[in-house]
Amino acid sequence: MLLTPRAQTPGTDTDGPRRGNPARFRRDPRSSRSSRRLKATALLASAVSVCLLAASAPVGPVGVGDRLFPNLGNPGYDVESYDLSFTYPGTNSKPLQAVTAINARTTTDLDHLNLDFAHGKVESVKVDGEPATFAGAGEDLVVTPRRALPAGSWTRIVVRHTSDPVPAKGQDGGWVRTADGLAMANQADAAHLVFPCNDHPSDKAMFTIRITAPNGYTAVANGLPVDVDRTGKTTTWKYRTRHPMATELAQVSIGRSSVLHRTGPHGLPVRDVVPTEDREALEPWLAKTPDQIAWMESKVGRYPFETYGLLMADASTGFELETQTLSLFEKELFTGSVYPKWYVESIMVHELSHQWFGDSVSPHTWSDLWLNEGHATWYEALYAEEKAGKPMEKRMKAAYGASDGWRAAGGPPAEPKAADPGQKISIFRPNVYDGAALALYALRQEIGRPVFERVERDWVSLHRDGTATTADYERLASRISGRDLSGFFKAWLYGEKTPPMPGHPDWKSAPLAAKAAKPAKAANASKPAKAAK
């Protein structure tokens, strides 16, 4: 994710680190899902609650205890697949009718189970074809089946509900209302504002998504199209993923859009979703994607999914987002004149690189966020160096100067501070962007470029379609380099102060930079505070 600056006036400082605030199941892909996944906890009670038609005493919210979101996700089961159906009424101001079907395997005996869900009205729940009782508990939906579910059994939960695109007070994420329809932005913990789920990146699953909308609209979702069915005044689109996906990466676009097709490396189907009236103006930008994919493949190996493309939303979101196979961008980033061409291209590569780092290899906990954003920032900067002559060393030196301040304000890269009250998205601070990229630069300095590049390639290959932790990365780097790097990683990823930079003992970091690093949702550590027009 990249948070877009809104409150600053563009200028000329484009080469240094950005000074605002920015803005995945198995450690071993060969092991079983149920034995390797961490379950996160359900969210705490808030003003955004689930409206229920049935009543029973809730057992209470439960979860797996993620350090940053201790009430997100749910233990006791492992989701294998989601089947989502949405019916769009033709306006983005009324709830969508929806059905969420979840196929899961229990990991313990369950007489009830919890789903993360809020901001919708539950009409009915069935477990294995039989009606179940249900009730709200905070931002959990507690489901009690007629029969207890033994450990190791398969179960199917079907929830009929509404999905409300009108944000409630204090809501952060979920549906994004565009000028002509809807899109999704579920990072970091907002998928449960759209559909019932186990809303933690450690529990990845396959997705089938159906969208019904009035004729004249176009609907696109993650993965590849399976079917299109026009019946009377409505059309239903069906999409399916070929790789598991975290709930925070789900995407549905509904609008008066055009879908543009092109071919990427190895015959990869590339499709972009743009407002029809802007397709000609946006085409020069979209045409760059195949070469950008080829560039990333030259660095870390083959693209990990079945398709890719850009979703250009006519909306002011304040961020760009790496939703799997279909990255979300603000149209204004490309049609405006705020940022120079080289910079916009580097941001395209930032979100593209997330398809490897964050989407294919997902964080096992949200404290592992630096593995996503640090790597995306790294390849963003490397692309700018190679394609636009913007020196990586210059950017890293400037980041080093601000690093102590970033750590003071947001915590070390691998131990970020919790989100600010009422701003869950505020975990996306400079410390996990340029601060984390700085740690990668230090690693390259420490072990040398050839070994570092092998670590990167092996990382995305070993953990493809899974999740991984900071400890996994440390072990891999130590093994490939033939050195015990535990001390290096402890200092660079968990230290309150920035360690000396290998090869650059003269670099200094200023603690007073903490003021510049204070999170502000309108700014972004992965975008320049000032940029030439």
N, C-alpha and C positions, 0 to 999 in steps of 0.2 A: 504494500500500500504506500502511496505517496500523498501527503496532504499538501494541497495547493495554497501558496500564499495569496492572501486577499487584501491585507491591510497595509502592505508596503508598496512604495513606489519604485518601479524598476529603475536600475541605474547601470553601472558598468562593472560591478564586482562579481564576475562570473566564474573565476577560477578557484576561489577558496571554498571552504566548507560552508554549507548553508546554515544560517544562524537562527532559523526559526524552529518550529516543531514539525516533523514529518507526518506524514501520513501522506511431513507435516505429520503400518501403523506400526510397523514392526521394526525392531532394531535389526533383525536378520530376516530378509524376505523369505527365507526358506522355512521359517518356523510358522506354527499355526497362529491364526489371528487371535483366537481366544486366549492364548497363553502369553501374548506379547503386548496386548493393548492395555493402556491405562484408561480408566473411566474418570471423567471429570465430574464435579458436583453440580447440583442444580443451583440456579441463581437465588439470591435472597429475595424476600418479599419486597415489592415496590408498588408504586402507584399504578403501574401498568400490569393489570391482573387479567387472568383468564375468566371470561364470563361463561358460566356453566349452566346447562339446563337440567342436569341431574345433581343430586346432592348426596354426599356421604361424608362422614368425618374423615378429613385427610390425615394420613399417617404423618405427613410432613415432608419437606424437601430433603433430599439426600444428594450425595455426590462423591467425587473422588479426591477433592481437596487440591485442585490446582493452586499453586502459591499466589498467582495474580488474580484468579477468579475462583475462589474457594468453594463457590456454590454452583459451579457450572458442570454440566454433564451428569451422568448417572451410572452407578455401578450395577453389577448383577447380570448384565447381558451385553452381547456384542452384535451390533447391527451389521447385517450382511448386505441389505439393499433397501432403498427407498423407492416407492412408486408414488409420485406426486401428481395430482390433477388440480388444475386451477381453471375456473371459469370467470373470465373478465367481463364485466357488465358494460363496457364501453365508456367508462368514466373512471378517472383515478381518484375519485372522492367517495366511492362506495366500496364496501367489502367485496372481495372475491369469494365465491363458493369454492370449497376445496375438499379434497379427500387425500389423506396421507396414509399409505399402507407401508408398514415396516416389517420386514422379515429379519428375525434376530435369533441368535442362539444364546440360551441362558448359561451363565458361568457359575451360578449358585442357585440353590432352591429359592423360589420367589412365590410368596402369596400375594404380593402386589409389586408393581413396578412403576417407576417414575419416568416421565418424559419431560424435557424442557419445552415449555410452550407458554406464550403470553401474547396479549393483544389480539385475541380472537375468541370467537364463541364456539364452544364445543357442543355439537348436537347429539352425537352418539359415539360410542366406542365398542368395538367387537374384538375379542381375543379368540383366535382360532375358530372364527365363525359364530361365536356365541356372545350375546350382549354382556358387557362388563360394566360395573359401576365405576364412577370416576368423580374426581373432585380436584379443586385447585388448592395448591399449597405454595404460597409465594409465586414464583414464576415456574413452578412445576405443575404438571398434570399427573395426578396419582391415579393409576388404573388398577382395579382389583378384579381379576378374572374369577369366574365361577369355580374353577379348579386351580389349585396351586400348580406352578410350573416347576418341574424338577430340574436340577442342574443337568446341563448337557442336552436339553431338548430344544427343538425348533419351535418357534411361535410366530404367529402373524397377528399384528395389531393394526386395526383399521380405524382411523379417526375421521369422522365427518365434522367439518368445522368451517368457519369463515377465516379469511386472511385479510386484515384491514390495512390498506395502504396509507391511511391518514395517521400521521404520527401522533402518539399520545404524549402528554407532557413528560419531559425527561427521557423520551425514547431516543436511542442512539443507534441508528442503522436499521436494517430490514429493507422494506420496499423503498425505492427512490422514485418519486413522482417526477416524470419528465414532461416536456411541453406537449407530448402527444401520447403518453401512456405511462409505462412503468419499467423499472429495472430493479436489480437487487444489489445491495451492498451489505453483506452479513458479517464482515470482519469488525471486531474480533469475536464477539459473542452474541450476534443478533439474528442468526438463522431461526431461532425459536420465536422470533417476533413474526415470522412468516409461516412456519409449519412446525408441527410437533417433531422432536428429534432428540438424539443424544448429541447435544451441541458442544462437542469438544473435538479438537483436531485429531486426537489420538484414536478416535473411533471412525475410521474411514469406511466408506461403503460404496457400492454401485448405485447409480441413480437412473431411473426412468422418469421422464417429466412430460406431462401432457398439458397443453394450454389450449383452451377454447376461447375464441374471441369473435366479435362481430366481423363479418366480411369487410375488407378494407384495411384491416390491421394485419400485421405480420408478427409472428411470435417465434423466437429463437431461444434455445437453452443450451446448456453444456452438452458436449458430445456431438454425435452425428444424428441427422434426421432419420427417422424410421418410417414415418407415415404422415400423410396429410389427408384429411377427410373433410370435405365441404358438404354440409347438410343444411339446406335452407339458407337461413341468414347468418349462419356461423361456420367457422372453420376450426378444426382441431389439428394441432401440430403435435407430433410425438418425437421425443429425442431420447437417446440412451448413451450413457458413458461406456467406454470400453476399459476404463481404469478406475480404481476406487478413488473417492473424493471426500474431502472433509466438508462438513456442512457449511462452514464459513466461506467456502469457495463456490457454492451453488449460484447459478445465474439464470434469470429469466428476463428476456426483453420482450415487451409488447408495445408496438407503436406503428405509426404509419411510416414504415421503414423499407429500405431496399437491402437485399442481401447480395453482396458482391463477391464473386468467386475468382480465385487465382490458384496457382500451383506453387508449392514450396519445394524445398529439397526432397529428393527421393519420391517425388509425386505426392507429397503431403497436401491434402486439401486445406486451403486457407479460405476462410469466409469472414467477411466483415459486415457489420450491421450498422447502417448509417441512416439518418433522416433522408428521405428520398430527395428532398429539395437541395440537399447539400452534397450529393454524391459526386458531382463533377469537381467541386472545390476540394473535397477531401481525397480524391483519387491519388494525387501525387504523393501524399503521405502514406496511404495504404499500400501503394506499390513498393514501398521500401521494406515491407515485412519479410518477404522471402530471403532477401540478402541478409537481413538481420538474423534470421533463423540460422542461415548458413554460417554466419560469423560466430554465433553462440555454439553451434555444433563443432566448430574448429577449436573451441576452447574446452568444452566439457563433454562432448559426445552427442549422439543422436537425440533429436527432439523426442521427449518421452510420451507424447500423447497422440491421439488419432486425428486431431485437427487443431488449428489455431486461428485466431482472428481478433479484431478489435471491435468493440461495441462503443460507438460514439454517441453518448447520451446528450440530448439537448436539455441539460440540467446543470445547476450550480451545486455540485456536491462538496467541493473543497478538497477532493482527492482523486487519485487514479487507483485502480484495484485489480489485482491479479486473479480474478475469477477464472477457474480452470477451463482451459481451451478457448476462453472468450473474455479477454481483459477489458475492464470497464474504464473508459476515458471520458472526460468532459470534452464536448465538441469544441468549446472555446479555446482549449489548449492549442488547437490546430488552426482555427479560423481567426483567432486574435493576433495581435502584433506585440504582445508583451515579451515573449521569449525568443531568443535567436534560434535559427533553424537547427544548429548543431545540438543545442540544449534539448529541444523537443525530441530529436531523434534519440538522444541518450535516455530520455525518460521512457520512450517506447521500448528500449532495450532493458531498462530497469524492470518493467512489468513482464516482458518476455522472459527474462532470466528467472523470474519467480516460477515459471512453469517447471523448471528443474528444482530450484531452491525455494521450497515452501509449498508447492503444489504436489509434485511427484514425491519429493522427500519433505514430509511435513513435520512440524515441531511436535515432539512428544508431550511437551507442556508449553504453556505460553512463556515461561522463562527462557525457552530455547528460541525465542523470537529473533534473536540476533543472527541465527543461522539463516533465516529468511532474508531479513532486511540488510544485514551486513553484506551478504553475497550479492544481492541485487544491486546495492550501492557500488560494490566493487566492480561488477561488470558494466554498470552504467559509466563509471569513471574510466575504466579501461577502454571502453568503446570511444569515449570522448577523447582519450589520449591518442588512440590509433587512427581515428577517423577525422578528428578535428584539431589535432595538435595541442590539446589541453593537458599539460604534463601531470601525470599521476603524483609524482613526487611533490610538486607544488601544492596540490590539493591536500595530500597527506600531511605535509608540514603545517599547513594552516589548521587542519583538523587536530593535530597534536597540540597546537597552541590553545585550542578550546577544550581539549579532552578532559582536563581536571574539572572544569566548570560543568561540563555535561555529566560527568560522574556524580558530582555533588548534587546536581538538580534531578537527575533521573536514575542514578544508580550505575553500577558497572554494567558492561554490555550483557553479560549472562546472568545478572541478578538485578534486573530493572525494578524500580519502585512501582508500587501498585498505582492504578489509575487514579486521577484526581476525582473527587466526589462529583457524580453526575456527568462525568466525561470518560466513559470506558475506553474511548478511542485514544485517550491521552497516554496510553502505554507506548504509543508510537512517538518516541522522543529522539533527539539527536544521538543519544548514547547507543541506540540500536541501529542507527543508520551509518553516518560517517564515523561515529565512535567505534562501531563494530568493524567497519571496513578498515579502519586504522589498525585494529588487531590482526586482520588478515594481511595487511601490508607488513606488519612486524613479523608475522610468521614467515612470509616470503623472504624477508631480510634474514631471518634466523636460519632457515633450512635451505635456502636457495630456490631460484625460479623453477628449475626442472622438477625438483622434488615436490614443491608446492603445486605445480600444475598436475602432477600425478595424483596427489591427494584429492584435488578437486574432481578429477575424472572418476577416480575410484569411489568417492563419496556418493555421487549421484548414481553410479552404477550399482553399488552394493545395496543402497537403501531405496532404490526405485520402487514406487508404489507403496512405500511404507512410511513409518515415522522414525525419527532418530533424535538423539539427545546431544547435548554439549559434550558429555562424557564419551559418546560414540565418536565424535569428531576428534577429540583429544587422543583416543586410542588409535584411531586410524593414522593420524599424523605421526604419532610416536612410532608406530610399526613401520610405516613407509620410510620415514627418515632414519630409522635405526637408532633413535635416541629417546630417552625419557623426557618428554616435554611437559610433564605434569606441573613443574615449577613455572615454566613459561606461561601456560594457560591459566594457572591460578592467579598470576600477577596481572595478566592482560585482560582476563575476562571477569575477575572477581575483586580486583584491588580497588581501594578507594582512590588511589593516586595512579596516574599513568606511569608505567615503568619507562626506563630509558629505551630509546628506539635503537635497535641494532643497526650499526652502520652510520648512525646519525647522533652521536653523543651530545652534539651542540643544540639539539632541538629542545625547546622549553615549553612548558604548559603553564598557563596563567589561571590560578584559582578564581580570579575575579570574573572570568568568562562565564561563571554560573548565572550571572544576570542575563546575559545574552542567550543562555540555553534554557531559560524558563519556558515551559511548554505554553504554547498559544495555538489554539485550534486553527487559527487563520493562517498560520505559517508552517514551514516545512523544512526540516533539516535535510531533506533530499531534493530540495529545489533551492535555487539561489535567492537570497533576500533581494538581490539587485541583479538585473540582467539587461544587456544592451538590446535596444529595439532592433 
